[in-house]
Amino acid sequence: MAALMAAGFLFGAAPGGVTAAFAQQSPGYFIPPSARPAPQQRPTQRVAPRPAQVPAAEPVPGPGAEAEAPPPPLNVELPPSPPLPPLEKGVPPPAAVMGVLDVPQVLHASTAYQEVEKVIGARRQKLNEDAQAEQTSWRDLQQQLSNGRGNLSAEQVRTKEKDLQERITEAQRKFRDRNRIIQEAGQYALAQIDRALNQVVQQVALGRGMNLVLHRAQVALNMPEFDISDQVAAQLNKMLPSVIIPPDGVSVSAMKPGTNGLAAGVPPVGTPQQAEPAKAAAPGAPKSK
């Protein structure tokens, strides 16, 4: 189900992002050249070309410069086409027995997906609030420094400016790390749903004798009997009522395989131990739970 893993719709989007992501899918239509409206003839008007946006290494024509003429179309004869090798006649596919699946509907009914949306959304909201609070603190410190310049020596001003810049740089690094870890946690949880959804769709389709399942967004018209969304959602909730989400601030790489606990000796991200080099646990030392 590549459609589910394309669900970056969960991160950085408000609840209901699934529907918005799938709503962006719109069919394209082919219009024969003979049916296309003829372009309208417009009176010729000479306008000074605007500066072109090109890489800095290339010369940029200034206002009033003549635009360079486009290269003429390539009109050459191609080399002879290679012979098409013979192909053995294959076995024809079976008659299609189709089903229709609405992935957003299944996800909205999934208790596991609702849990991921709630938990990851709350972590992202907390990250945004912390970032805004930190930015406010920077502005206050900058204002204090600006107001107190008259009472400080040039060396003191430089020292305070350096300290503030170092604080900003370090805070930005921490926020980037937190954001990355939140993204990884969401992807880790969604991968569990994706795996289970694949298995459930195959199970339901085979149980109904279907050998071809289409996304509802790809179908213009279908009968309710073709739709397996409700059955898939119900079976998915039985198979996967919840998923493992890494603890807040914990990188996926620090997770024990198959559990929601930390690997031994690995502290949550953001703790003071994070800045220290990784050290092997002493023999007999108790393991973290």
DRENVEX-457373 format. One record per residue (C-alpha): residue number from 1; residue in one letter; x, y, z. Coordinates in steps of 0.05 Angstrom, whole numbers, plus 32768, in hexadecimal, padded with zeros to 4 digits. Layout:
BEGIN
<r><num>NUM</num><residuo>a</residuo><px>X</px><py>Y</py><pz>Z</pz></r>
...
END
This chain:
BEGIN
<r><num>1</num><residuo>m</residuo><px>8000</px><py>8000</py><pz>8000</pz></r>
<r><num>2</num><residuo>a</residuo><px>802D</px><py>8037</py><pz>7FE7</pz></r>
<r><num>3</num><residuo>a</residuo><px>7FF1</px><py>8065</py><pz>7FEF</pz></r>
<r><num>4</num><residuo>l</residuo><px>7FF7</px><py>8060</py><pz>803B</pz></r>
<r><num>5</num><residuo>m</residuo><px>8042</px><py>806B</py><pz>803E</pz></r>
<r><num>6</num><residuo>a</residuo><px>8038</px><py>80A8</py><pz>8014</pz></r>
<r><num>7</num><residuo>a</residuo><px>8015</px><py>80C1</py><pz>8053</pz></r>
<r><num>8</num><residuo>g</residuo><px>8043</px><py>80FA</py><pz>8063</pz></r>
<r><num>9</num><residuo>f</residuo><px>7FFC</px><py>8116</py><pz>8068</pz></r>
<r><num>10</num><residuo>l</residuo><px>7FFE</px><py>8107</py><pz>80B2</pz></r>
<r><num>11</num><residuo>f</residuo><px>803B</px><py>8131</py><pz>80C3</pz></r>
<r><num>12</num><residuo>g</residuo><px>8038</px><py>817B</py><pz>80C0</pz></r>
<r><num>13</num><residuo>a</residuo><px>7FEF</px><py>8177</py><pz>80AE</pz></r>
<r><num>14</num><residuo>a</residuo><px>7FB0</px><py>8181</py><pz>80D7</pz></r>
<r><num>15</num><residuo>p</residuo><px>7F82</px><py>8146</py><pz>80E6</pz></r>
<r><num>16</num><residuo>g</residuo><px>7F5E</px><py>8132</py><pz>80A7</pz></r>
<r><num>17</num><residuo>g</residuo><px>7F9D</px><py>8138</py><pz>807E</pz></r>
<r><num>18</num><residuo>v</residuo><px>7F90</px><py>80F4</py><pz>8060</pz></r>
<r><num>19</num><residuo>t</residuo><px>7F52</px><py>810C</py><pz>803D</pz></r>
<r><num>20</num><residuo>a</residuo><px>7F75</px><py>814B</py><pz>8026</pz></r>
<r><num>21</num><residuo>a</residuo><px>7FAF</px><py>8123</py><pz>8009</pz></r>
<r><num>22</num><residuo>f</residuo><px>7F82</px><py>80F5</py><pz>7FE2</pz></r>
<r><num>23</num><residuo>a</residuo><px>7F55</px><py>812E</py><pz>7FCC</pz></r>
<r><num>24</num><residuo>q</residuo><px>7F90</px><py>814B</py><pz>7FA7</pz></r>
<r><num>25</num><residuo>q</residuo><px>7F8E</px><py>8111</py><pz>7F77</pz></r>
<r><num>26</num><residuo>s</residuo><px>7F6A</px><py>8128</py><pz>7F38</pz></r>
<r><num>27</num><residuo>p</residuo><px>7F64</px><py>8102</py><pz>7EF7</pz></r>
<r><num>28</num><residuo>g</residuo><px>7F86</px><py>811D</py><pz>7EBA</pz></r>
<r><num>29</num><residuo>y</residuo><px>7F61</px><py>811F</py><pz>7E78</pz></r>
<r><num>30</num><residuo>f</residuo><px>7F7D</px><py>8118</py><pz>7E32</pz></r>
<r><num>31</num><residuo>i</residuo><px>7F62</px><py>8149</py><pz>7E00</pz></r>
<r><num>32</num><residuo>p</residuo><px>7F6F</px><py>8138</py><pz>7DB6</pz></r>
<r><num>33</num><residuo>p</residuo><px>7F95</px><py>816E</py><pz>7D91</pz></r>
<r><num>34</num><residuo>s</residuo><px>7F5B</px><py>8176</py><pz>7D61</pz></r>
<r><num>35</num><residuo>a</residuo><px>7F2C</px><py>8186</py><pz>7D9B</pz></r>
<r><num>36</num><residuo>r</residuo><px>7F5A</px><py>81B8</py><pz>7DBC</pz></r>
<r><num>37</num><residuo>p</residuo><px>7F47</px><py>8202</py><pz>7DB3</pz></r>
<r><num>38</num><residuo>a</residuo><px>7F73</px><py>8227</py><pz>7D83</pz></r>
<r><num>39</num><residuo>p</residuo><px>7FA1</px><py>8259</py><pz>7DA6</pz></r>
<r><num>40</num><residuo>q</residuo><px>7F89</px><py>82A0</py><pz>7DA1</pz></r>
<r><num>41</num><residuo>q</residuo><px>7FB3</px><py>82CF</py><pz>7D77</pz></r>
<r><num>42</num><residuo>r</residuo><px>7FCB</px><py>830A</py><pz>7D9F</pz></r>
<r><num>43</num><residuo>p</residuo><px>7FE7</px><py>834A</py><pz>7D81</pz></r>
<r><num>44</num><residuo>t</residuo><px>8032</px><py>834B</py><pz>7D80</pz></r>
<r><num>45</num><residuo>q</residuo><px>804F</px><py>8377</py><pz>7DB6</pz></r>
<r><num>46</num><residuo>r</residuo><px>8098</px><py>8381</py><pz>7DC2</pz></r>
<r><num>47</num><residuo>v</residuo><px>80A9</px><py>837E</py><pz>7E0C</pz></r>
<r><num>48</num><residuo>a</residuo><px>80ED</px><py>8385</py><pz>7E2A</pz></r>
<r><num>49</num><residuo>p</residuo><px>8100</px><py>8340</py><pz>7E46</pz></r>
<r><num>50</num><residuo>r</residuo><px>8106</px><py>833A</py><pz>7E91</pz></r>
<r><num>51</num><residuo>p</residuo><px>8146</px><py>8320</py><pz>7EB2</pz></r>
<r><num>52</num><residuo>a</residuo><px>8148</px><py>82D5</py><pz>7EAD</pz></r>
<r><num>53</num><residuo>q</residuo><px>814D</px><py>82AC</py><pz>7EED</pz></r>
<r><num>54</num><residuo>v</residuo><px>818A</px><py>8280</py><pz>7EE0</pz></r>
<r><num>55</num><residuo>p</residuo><px>81C2</px><py>8266</py><pz>7F0C</pz></r>
<r><num>56</num><residuo>a</residuo><px>81F3</px><py>829C</py><pz>7F23</pz></r>
<r><num>57</num><residuo>a</residuo><px>822B</px><py>827D</py><pz>7EFA</pz></r>
<r><num>58</num><residuo>e</residuo><px>8207</px><py>828F</py><pz>7EB9</pz></r>
<r><num>59</num><residuo>p</residuo><px>8200</px><py>82D6</py><pz>7EA0</pz></r>
<r><num>60</num><residuo>v</residuo><px>81BD</px><py>82F6</py><pz>7EAF</pz></r>
<r><num>61</num><residuo>p</residuo><px>81A2</px><py>8324</py><pz>7E79</pz></r>
<r><num>62</num><residuo>g</residuo><px>8190</px><py>8368</py><pz>7E92</pz></r>
<r><num>63</num><residuo>p</residuo><px>8150</px><py>838F</py><pz>7E82</pz></r>
<r><num>64</num><residuo>g</residuo><px>814A</px><py>839E</py><pz>7E39</pz></r>
<r><num>65</num><residuo>a</residuo><px>8179</px><py>8366</py><pz>7E23</pz></r>
<r><num>66</num><residuo>e</residuo><px>8163</px><py>833B</py><pz>7DE9</pz></r>
<r><num>67</num><residuo>a</residuo><px>814D</px><py>82F5</py><pz>7DFD</pz></r>
<r><num>68</num><residuo>e</residuo><px>8177</px><py>82BD</py><pz>7DE1</pz></r>
<r><num>69</num><residuo>a</residuo><px>8153</px><py>8297</py><pz>7DA9</pz></r>
<r><num>70</num><residuo>p</residuo><px>8140</px><py>824F</py><pz>7DBC</pz></r>
<r><num>71</num><residuo>p</residuo><px>8167</px><py>8218</py><pz>7D99</pz></r>
<r><num>72</num><residuo>p</residuo><px>8146</px><py>81FD</py><pz>7D5A</pz></r>
<r><num>73</num><residuo>p</residuo><px>8123</px><py>81B9</py><pz>7D61</pz></r>
<r><num>74</num><residuo>l</residuo><px>814E</px><py>817C</py><pz>7D53</pz></r>
<r><num>75</num><residuo>n</residuo><px>813D</px><py>8162</py><pz>7D0E</pz></r>
<r><num>76</num><residuo>v</residuo><px>8168</px><py>8124</py><pz>7D01</pz></r>
<r><num>77</num><residuo>e</residuo><px>815C</px><py>80DC</py><pz>7CEE</pz></r>
<r><num>78</num><residuo>l</residuo><px>8161</px><py>80AB</py><pz>7D28</pz></r>
<r><num>79</num><residuo>p</residuo><px>818A</px><py>806B</py><pz>7D20</pz></r>
<r><num>80</num><residuo>p</residuo><px>8164</px><py>802C</py><pz>7D0C</pz></r>
<r><num>81</num><residuo>s</residuo><px>8138</px><py>8010</py><pz>7D42</pz></r>
<r><num>82</num><residuo>p</residuo><px>8154</px><py>7FCF</py><pz>7D5F</pz></r>
<r><num>83</num><residuo>p</residuo><px>812C</px><py>7F90</py><pz>7D50</pz></r>
<r><num>84</num><residuo>l</residuo><px>80F7</px><py>7F7E</py><pz>7D83</pz></r>
<r><num>85</num><residuo>p</residuo><px>810A</px><py>7F3A</py><pz>7DA1</pz></r>
<r><num>86</num><residuo>p</residuo><px>80D4</px><py>7F04</py><pz>7D9F</pz></r>
<r><num>87</num><residuo>l</residuo><px>80AA</px><py>7EFB</py><pz>7DDE</pz></r>
<r><num>88</num><residuo>e</residuo><px>808D</px><py>7EB9</py><pz>7DF4</pz></r>
<r><num>89</num><residuo>k</residuo><px>8042</px><py>7EB9</py><pz>7DFC</pz></r>
<r><num>90</num><residuo>g</residuo><px>8030</px><py>7EBF</py><pz>7E45</pz></r>
<r><num>91</num><residuo>v</residuo><px>7FF7</px><py>7EA6</py><pz>7E6E</pz></r>
<r><num>92</num><residuo>p</residuo><px>7FBB</px><py>7ED6</py><pz>7E6A</pz></r>
<r><num>93</num><residuo>p</residuo><px>7FA6</px><py>7EF5</py><pz>7EAC</pz></r>
<r><num>94</num><residuo>p</residuo><px>7F67</px><py>7EDD</py><pz>7ECE</pz></r>
<r><num>95</num><residuo>a</residuo><px>7F26</px><py>7F02</py><pz>7EC7</pz></r>
<r><num>96</num><residuo>a</residuo><px>7F27</px><py>7F3F</py><pz>7EF4</pz></r>
<r><num>97</num><residuo>v</residuo><px>7EFD</px><py>7F3C</py><pz>7F33</pz></r>
<r><num>98</num><residuo>m</residuo><px>7F03</px><py>7F82</py><pz>7F4E</pz></r>
<r><num>99</num><residuo>g</residuo><px>7EFB</px><py>7FA3</py><pz>7F91</pz></r>
<r><num>100</num><residuo>v</residuo><px>7EFE</px><py>7FEB</py><pz>7FA7</pz></r>
<r><num>101</num><residuo>l</residuo><px>7F22</px><py>8006</py><pz>7FE4</pz></r>
<r><num>102</num><residuo>d</residuo><px>7F1F</px><py>804B</py><pz>8004</pz></r>
<r><num>103</num><residuo>v</residuo><px>7F61</px><py>8052</py><pz>8029</pz></r>
<r><num>104</num><residuo>p</residuo><px>7F50</px><py>8094</py><pz>804D</pz></r>
<r><num>105</num><residuo>q</residuo><px>7F0F</px><py>8075</py><pz>8066</pz></r>
<r><num>106</num><residuo>v</residuo><px>7F34</px><py>8039</py><pz>8081</pz></r>
<r><num>107</num><residuo>l</residuo><px>7F68</px><py>8064</py><pz>80A3</pz></r>
<r><num>108</num><residuo>h</residuo><px>7F34</px><py>8092</py><pz>80C3</pz></r>
<r><num>109</num><residuo>a</residuo><px>7F12</px><py>8054</py><pz>80DF</pz></r>
<r><num>110</num><residuo>s</residuo><px>7F54</px><py>8035</py><pz>80F7</pz></r>
<r><num>111</num><residuo>t</residuo><px>7F5F</px><py>803C</py><pz>8142</pz></r>
<r><num>112</num><residuo>a</residuo><px>7FAA</px><py>8033</py><pz>8137</pz></r>
<r><num>113</num><residuo>y</residuo><px>7FAC</px><py>806D</py><pz>8105</pz></r>
<r><num>114</num><residuo>q</residuo><px>7F83</px><py>8099</py><pz>8133</pz></r>
<r><num>115</num><residuo>e</residuo><px>7FB5</px><py>808B</py><pz>816A</pz></r>
<r><num>116</num><residuo>v</residuo><px>7FF0</px><py>809E</py><pz>813E</pz></r>
<r><num>117</num><residuo>e</residuo><px>7FCE</px><py>80DD</py><pz>8127</pz></r>
<r><num>118</num><residuo>k</residuo><px>7FBF</px><py>80F2</py><pz>816F</pz></r>
<r><num>119</num><residuo>v</residuo><px>8004</px><py>80E2</py><pz>818C</pz></r>
<r><num>120</num><residuo>i</residuo><px>802E</px><py>80FD</py><pz>8153</pz></r>
<r><num>121</num><residuo>g</residuo><px>8002</px><py>813A</py><pz>814C</pz></r>
<r><num>122</num><residuo>a</residuo><px>800A</px><py>814A</py><pz>8197</pz></r>
<r><num>123</num><residuo>r</residuo><px>8056</px><py>8143</py><pz>8192</pz></r>
<r><num>124</num><residuo>r</residuo><px>8059</px><py>8171</py><pz>8156</pz></r>
<r><num>125</num><residuo>q</residuo><px>802D</px><py>81A4</py><pz>8179</pz></r>
<r><num>126</num><residuo>k</residuo><px>805B</px><py>81A2</py><pz>81B6</pz></r>
<r><num>127</num><residuo>l</residuo><px>8098</px><py>81AB</py><pz>8189</pz></r>
<r><num>128</num><residuo>n</residuo><px>8078</px><py>81E8</py><pz>8168</pz></r>
<r><num>129</num><residuo>e</residuo><px>8067</px><py>8206</py><pz>81AC</pz></r>
<r><num>130</num><residuo>d</residuo><px>80AE</px><py>81FC</py><pz>81C6</pz></r>
<r><num>131</num><residuo>a</residuo><px>80CC</px><py>821A</py><pz>8187</pz></r>
<r><num>132</num><residuo>q</residuo><px>80A0</px><py>8257</py><pz>818D</pz></r>
<r><num>133</num><residuo>a</residuo><px>80B1</px><py>8260</py><pz>81D6</pz></r>
<r><num>134</num><residuo>e</residuo><px>80FC</px><py>825A</py><pz>81C6</pz></r>
<r><num>135</num><residuo>q</residuo><px>80F6</px><py>828E</py><pz>818F</pz></r>
<r><num>136</num><residuo>t</residuo><px>80D3</px><py>82BE</py><pz>81BE</pz></r>
<r><num>137</num><residuo>s</residuo><px>810C</px><py>82B4</py><pz>81EF</pz></r>
<r><num>138</num><residuo>w</residuo><px>813F</px><py>82C5</py><pz>81B9</pz></r>
<r><num>139</num><residuo>r</residuo><px>811A</px><py>8305</py><pz>81A8</pz></r>
<r><num>140</num><residuo>d</residuo><px>8119</px><py>831A</py><pz>81F1</pz></r>
<r><num>141</num><residuo>l</residuo><px>8163</px><py>830D</py><pz>81F9</pz></r>
<r><num>142</num><residuo>q</residuo><px>8172</px><py>8334</py><pz>81BA</pz></r>
<r><num>143</num><residuo>q</residuo><px>8148</px><py>836E</py><pz>81D3</pz></r>
<r><num>144</num><residuo>q</residuo><px>816B</px><py>836D</py><pz>8216</pz></r>
<r><num>145</num><residuo>l</residuo><px>81AF</px><py>836D</py><pz>81F4</pz></r>
<r><num>146</num><residuo>s</residuo><px>819B</px><py>83A6</py><pz>81C7</pz></r>
<r><num>147</num><residuo>n</residuo><px>8181</px><py>83D0</py><pz>8202</pz></r>
<r><num>148</num><residuo>g</residuo><px>81BF</px><py>83C3</py><pz>822C</pz></r>
<r><num>149</num><residuo>r</residuo><px>81F5</px><py>83D0</py><pz>81F9</pz></r>
<r><num>150</num><residuo>g</residuo><px>8203</px><py>8415</py><pz>8217</pz></r>
<r><num>151</num><residuo>n</residuo><px>8217</px><py>83F5</py><pz>8259</pz></r>
<r><num>152</num><residuo>l</residuo><px>8243</px><py>83BF</py><pz>823B</pz></r>
<r><num>153</num><residuo>s</residuo><px>8288</px><py>83BF</py><pz>821E</pz></r>
<r><num>154</num><residuo>a</residuo><px>8293</px><py>83A8</py><pz>81D6</pz></r>
<r><num>155</num><residuo>e</residuo><px>82B1</px><py>8367</py><pz>81F0</pz></r>
<r><num>156</num><residuo>q</residuo><px>8275</px><py>835A</py><pz>821C</pz></r>
<r><num>157</num><residuo>v</residuo><px>8246</px><py>8367</py><pz>81E2</pz></r>
<r><num>158</num><residuo>r</residuo><px>826C</px><py>8337</py><pz>81B6</pz></r>
<r><num>159</num><residuo>t</residuo><px>826B</px><py>8301</py><pz>81EC</pz></r>
<r><num>160</num><residuo>k</residuo><px>8220</px><py>8307</py><pz>81F7</pz></r>
<r><num>161</num><residuo>e</residuo><px>8212</px><py>8306</py><pz>81AC</pz></r>
<r><num>162</num><residuo>k</residuo><px>823D</px><py>82C8</py><pz>81A5</pz></r>
<r><num>163</num><residuo>d</residuo><px>8219</px><py>82A6</py><pz>81DF</pz></r>
<r><num>164</num><residuo>l</residuo><px>81D5</px><py>82B6</py><pz>81C1</pz></r>
<r><num>165</num><residuo>q</residuo><px>81EA</px><py>829D</py><pz>817C</pz></r>
<r><num>166</num><residuo>e</residuo><px>8204</px><py>825C</py><pz>819B</pz></r>
<r><num>167</num><residuo>r</residuo><px>81C2</px><py>8253</py><pz>81C0</pz></r>
<r><num>168</num><residuo>i</residuo><px>819A</px><py>825E</py><pz>8181</pz></r>
<r><num>169</num><residuo>t</residuo><px>81C6</px><py>822D</py><pz>8159</pz></r>
<r><num>170</num><residuo>e</residuo><px>81C0</px><py>81F7</py><pz>818F</pz></r>
<r><num>171</num><residuo>a</residuo><px>8175</px><py>8200</py><pz>8196</pz></r>
<r><num>172</num><residuo>q</residuo><px>816B</px><py>81FB</py><pz>814B</pz></r>
<r><num>173</num><residuo>r</residuo><px>8193</px><py>81BA</py><pz>814A</pz></r>
<r><num>174</num><residuo>k</residuo><px>8168</px><py>819D</py><pz>8183</pz></r>
<r><num>175</num><residuo>f</residuo><px>8127</px><py>81B1</py><pz>8161</pz></r>
<r><num>176</num><residuo>r</residuo><px>813F</px><py>8191</py><pz>8120</pz></r>
<r><num>177</num><residuo>d</residuo><px>814F</px><py>8151</py><pz>8145</pz></r>
<r><num>178</num><residuo>r</residuo><px>810C</px><py>8150</py><pz>8168</pz></r>
<r><num>179</num><residuo>n</residuo><px>80E8</px><py>815C</py><pz>8127</pz></r>
<r><num>180</num><residuo>r</residuo><px>810E</px><py>8123</py><pz>8105</pz></r>
<r><num>181</num><residuo>i</residuo><px>80FE</px><py>80F4</py><pz>813E</pz></r>
<r><num>182</num><residuo>i</residuo><px>80B4</px><py>8105</py><pz>813B</pz></r>
<r><num>183</num><residuo>q</residuo><px>80B5</px><py>80F7</py><pz>80F0</pz></r>
<r><num>184</num><residuo>e</residuo><px>80D7</px><py>80B5</py><pz>80FB</pz></r>
<r><num>185</num><residuo>a</residuo><px>80A6</px><py>80A1</py><pz>8131</pz></r>
<r><num>186</num><residuo>g</residuo><px>806C</px><py>80AF</py><pz>8103</pz></r>
<r><num>187</num><residuo>q</residuo><px>808B</px><py>8089</py><pz>80CA</pz></r>
<r><num>188</num><residuo>y</residuo><px>809A</px><py>804E</py><pz>80F8</pz></r>
<r><num>189</num><residuo>a</residuo><px>8051</px><py>804C</py><pz>810F</pz></r>
<r><num>190</num><residuo>l</residuo><px>8034</px><py>8055</py><pz>80C9</pz></r>
<r><num>191</num><residuo>a</residuo><px>8061</px><py>801D</py><pz>80AF</pz></r>
<r><num>192</num><residuo>q</residuo><px>803F</px><py>7FED</py><pz>80E0</pz></r>
<r><num>193</num><residuo>i</residuo><px>7FFA</px><py>8003</py><pz>80C6</pz></r>
<r><num>194</num><residuo>d</residuo><px>8011</px><py>7FFD</py><pz>807E</pz></r>
<r><num>195</num><residuo>r</residuo><px>802A</px><py>7FB6</py><pz>8089</pz></r>
<r><num>196</num><residuo>a</residuo><px>7FEA</px><py>7FA0</py><pz>80AA</pz></r>
<r><num>197</num><residuo>l</residuo><px>7FBE</px><py>7FC3</py><pz>8077</pz></r>
<r><num>198</num><residuo>n</residuo><px>7FE1</px><py>7F9E</py><pz>803F</pz></r>
<r><num>199</num><residuo>q</residuo><px>7FD3</px><py>7F5B</py><pz>8060</pz></r>
<r><num>200</num><residuo>v</residuo><px>7F8B</px><py>7F6C</py><pz>8070</pz></r>
<r><num>201</num><residuo>v</residuo><px>7F7B</px><py>7F84</py><pz>8029</pz></r>
<r><num>202</num><residuo>q</residuo><px>7F97</px><py>7F44</py><pz>800C</pz></r>
<r><num>203</num><residuo>q</residuo><px>7F70</px><py>7F1A</py><pz>803E</pz></r>
<r><num>204</num><residuo>v</residuo><px>7F2E</px><py>7F3D</py><pz>8032</pz></r>
<r><num>205</num><residuo>a</residuo><px>7F37</px><py>7F3E</py><pz>7FE6</pz></r>
<r><num>206</num><residuo>l</residuo><px>7F48</px><py>7EF4</py><pz>7FE2</pz></r>
<r><num>207</num><residuo>g</residuo><px>7F0F</px><py>7EE4</py><pz>8011</pz></r>
<r><num>208</num><residuo>r</residuo><px>7EE0</px><py>7F07</py><pz>7FE1</pz></r>
<r><num>209</num><residuo>g</residuo><px>7EFF</px><py>7EE7</py><pz>7FA3</pz></r>
<r><num>210</num><residuo>m</residuo><px>7F1D</px><py>7F29</py><pz>7F8B</pz></r>
<r><num>211</num><residuo>n</residuo><px>7F5E</px><py>7F2C</py><pz>7F65</pz></r>
<r><num>212</num><residuo>l</residuo><px>7F61</px><py>7F77</py><pz>7F57</pz></r>
<r><num>213</num><residuo>v</residuo><px>7F55</px><py>7FB0</py><pz>7F8A</pz></r>
<r><num>214</num><residuo>l</residuo><px>7F52</px><py>7FF8</py><pz>7F74</pz></r>
<r><num>215</num><residuo>h</residuo><px>7F53</px><py>8038</py><pz>7F9C</pz></r>
<r><num>216</num><residuo>r</residuo><px>7F0F</px><py>8059</py><pz>7F9F</pz></r>
<r><num>217</num><residuo>a</residuo><px>7F2E</px><py>809B</py><pz>7F88</pz></r>
<r><num>218</num><residuo>q</residuo><px>7F40</px><py>8078</py><pz>7F46</pz></r>
<r><num>219</num><residuo>v</residuo><px>7EF9</px><py>8060</py><pz>7F39</pz></r>
<r><num>220</num><residuo>a</residuo><px>7EC4</px><py>808D</py><pz>7F1C</pz></r>
<r><num>221</num><residuo>l</residuo><px>7E8A</px><py>805D</py><pz>7F2A</pz></r>
<r><num>222</num><residuo>n</residuo><px>7E83</px><py>801D</py><pz>7F52</pz></r>
<r><num>223</num><residuo>m</residuo><px>7E4D</px><py>7FF5</py><pz>7F74</pz></r>
<r><num>224</num><residuo>p</residuo><px>7E4E</px><py>7FEF</py><pz>7FC0</pz></r>
<r><num>225</num><residuo>e</residuo><px>7E59</px><py>7FA4</py><pz>7FBA</pz></r>
<r><num>226</num><residuo>f</residuo><px>7E9F</px><py>7FB2</py><pz>7F9E</pz></r>
<r><num>227</num><residuo>d</residuo><px>7EB4</px><py>7FDC</py><pz>7FDA</pz></r>
<r><num>228</num><residuo>i</residuo><px>7EDC</px><py>7FB7</py><pz>800F</pz></r>
<r><num>229</num><residuo>s</residuo><px>7EEF</px><py>7FF4</py><pz>8039</pz></r>
<r><num>230</num><residuo>d</residuo><px>7EC2</px><py>7FE6</py><pz>8075</pz></r>
<r><num>231</num><residuo>q</residuo><px>7ED8</px><py>7F9D</py><pz>8078</pz></r>
<r><num>232</num><residuo>v</residuo><px>7F21</px><py>7FAF</py><pz>8073</pz></r>
<r><num>233</num><residuo>a</residuo><px>7F1A</px><py>7FE4</py><pz>80A9</pz></r>
<r><num>234</num><residuo>a</residuo><px>7EF8</px><py>7FB3</py><pz>80D8</pz></r>
<r><num>235</num><residuo>q</residuo><px>7F2C</px><py>7F7D</py><pz>80CC</pz></r>
<r><num>236</num><residuo>l</residuo><px>7F65</px><py>7FAF</py><pz>80D4</pz></r>
<r><num>237</num><residuo>n</residuo><px>7F4C</px><py>7FC4</py><pz>8118</pz></r>
<r><num>238</num><residuo>k</residuo><px>7F49</px><py>7F7B</py><pz>812E</pz></r>
<r><num>239</num><residuo>m</residuo><px>7F8F</px><py>7F6D</py><pz>8115</pz></r>
<r><num>240</num><residuo>l</residuo><px>7FAF</px><py>7FAF</py><pz>812A</pz></r>
<r><num>241</num><residuo>p</residuo><px>7F87</px><py>7FD6</py><pz>815E</pz></r>
<r><num>242</num><residuo>s</residuo><px>7FC6</px><py>7FFE</py><pz>8171</pz></r>
<r><num>243</num><residuo>v</residuo><px>800E</px><py>8007</py><pz>815B</pz></r>
<r><num>244</num><residuo>i</residuo><px>8051</px><py>8010</py><pz>817E</pz></r>
<r><num>245</num><residuo>i</residuo><px>8065</px><py>8059</py><pz>817E</pz></r>
<r><num>246</num><residuo>p</residuo><px>80AB</px><py>806A</py><pz>8198</pz></r>
<r><num>247</num><residuo>p</residuo><px>80AB</px><py>8091</py><pz>81D9</pz></r>
<r><num>248</num><residuo>d</residuo><px>80AE</px><py>80DC</py><pz>81D2</pz></r>
<r><num>249</num><residuo>g</residuo><px>80F4</px><py>80F3</py><pz>81C4</pz></r>
<r><num>250</num><residuo>v</residuo><px>810E</px><py>80AD</py><pz>81B5</pz></r>
<r><num>251</num><residuo>s</residuo><px>812C</px><py>809E</py><pz>8171</pz></r>
<r><num>252</num><residuo>v</residuo><px>8112</px><py>8060</py><pz>814D</pz></r>
<r><num>253</num><residuo>s</residuo><px>8159</px><py>8046</py><pz>814A</pz></r>
<r><num>254</num><residuo>a</residuo><px>8159</px><py>8043</py><pz>8196</pz></r>
<r><num>255</num><residuo>m</residuo><px>811D</px><py>8015</py><pz>8198</pz></r>
<r><num>256</num><residuo>k</residuo><px>8123</px><py>7FCB</py><pz>81A9</pz></r>
<r><num>257</num><residuo>p</residuo><px>810B</px><py>7FA1</py><pz>816E</pz></r>
<r><num>258</num><residuo>g</residuo><px>80C3</px><py>7F8E</py><pz>8178</pz></r>
<r><num>259</num><residuo>t</residuo><px>80B9</px><py>7FB7</py><pz>81B8</pz></r>
<r><num>260</num><residuo>n</residuo><px>80AA</px><py>7FFD</py><pz>81CC</pz></r>
<r><num>261</num><residuo>g</residuo><px>80E4</px><py>8001</py><pz>81FD</pz></r>
<r><num>262</num><residuo>l</residuo><px>8129</px><py>8021</py><pz>81F8</pz></r>
<r><num>263</num><residuo>a</residuo><px>8167</px><py>7FFB</py><pz>81E5</pz></r>
<r><num>264</num><residuo>a</residuo><px>8196</px><py>7FF2</py><pz>8220</pz></r>
<r><num>265</num><residuo>g</residuo><px>81C0</px><py>802E</py><pz>8230</pz></r>
<r><num>266</num><residuo>v</residuo><px>819D</px><py>805C</py><pz>81FF</pz></r>
<r><num>267</num><residuo>p</residuo><px>817F</px><py>809A</py><pz>8220</pz></r>
<r><num>268</num><residuo>p</residuo><px>8144</px><py>80C1</py><pz>8202</pz></r>
<r><num>269</num><residuo>v</residuo><px>8158</px><py>80F8</py><pz>81D2</pz></r>
<r><num>270</num><residuo>g</residuo><px>8160</px><py>813B</py><pz>81F4</pz></r>
<r><num>271</num><residuo>t</residuo><px>817D</px><py>8121</py><pz>8236</pz></r>
<r><num>272</num><residuo>p</residuo><px>81C2</px><py>813A</py><pz>824C</pz></r>
<r><num>273</num><residuo>q</residuo><px>81E1</px><py>80F7</py><pz>823B</pz></r>
<r><num>274</num><residuo>q</residuo><px>81D2</px><py>8102</py><pz>81F1</pz></r>
<r><num>275</num><residuo>a</residuo><px>820C</px><py>8130</py><pz>81E7</pz></r>
<r><num>276</num><residuo>e</residuo><px>823D</px><py>80FE</py><pz>8205</pz></r>
<r><num>277</num><residuo>p</residuo><px>825F</px><py>80C8</py><pz>81DB</pz></r>
<r><num>278</num><residuo>a</residuo><px>823B</px><py>8085</py><pz>81DC</pz></r>
<r><num>279</num><residuo>k</residuo><px>825A</px><py>8056</py><pz>8210</pz></r>
<r><num>280</num><residuo>a</residuo><px>8252</px><py>800C</py><pz>8217</pz></r>
<r><num>281</num><residuo>a</residuo><px>822A</px><py>7FF5</py><pz>8253</pz></r>
<r><num>282</num><residuo>a</residuo><px>8255</px><py>7FDA</py><pz>828C</pz></r>
<r><num>283</num><residuo>p</residuo><px>8250</px><py>7F8F</py><pz>8297</pz></r>
<r><num>284</num><residuo>g</residuo><px>8219</px><py>7F80</py><pz>82C8</pz></r>
<r><num>285</num><residuo>a</residuo><px>81FA</px><py>7FC5</py><pz>82C2</pz></r>
<r><num>286</num><residuo>p</residuo><px>81AE</px><py>7FC5</py><pz>82C5</pz></r>
<r><num>287</num><residuo>k</residuo><px>818C</px><py>7FCF</py><pz>8282</pz></r>
<r><num>288</num><residuo>s</residuo><px>815D</px><py>8009</py><pz>8275</pz></r>
<r><num>289</num><residuo>k</residuo><px>8114</px><py>7FF7</py><pz>8273</pz></r>
END
